Amino acid sequence: MDTAFRWVNLEILGNTDGFLHAHVWPRFEWEPIDLVSKPVRLYPHDGWTDEQFALGPQHDALRQAIGDELDGLRSAN
């Protein structure tokens, strides 16, 4: 875990879909002071498109663990 972890922002949207969806954004001490307290979507566009920040195979285990946890919560209800 990143020792600079601050908190988690939850963002629940409706957008154009007929259902809600959520974004979970970890926030960190190393984020720019002018952005850390604002919505993540305000980050510069290149931060969303730069390959160094892209999801990839290195995230497969985490993605699977999150999916398994969510499936377990769904089946518990």
Summary of the structure (lengths in Angstrom):
residues: 77
radius of gyration: 15.1
end to end distance: 30.0
largest distance: 41.5
contacts: 116
relative contact order: 0.12
helix: 39%
strand: 22%
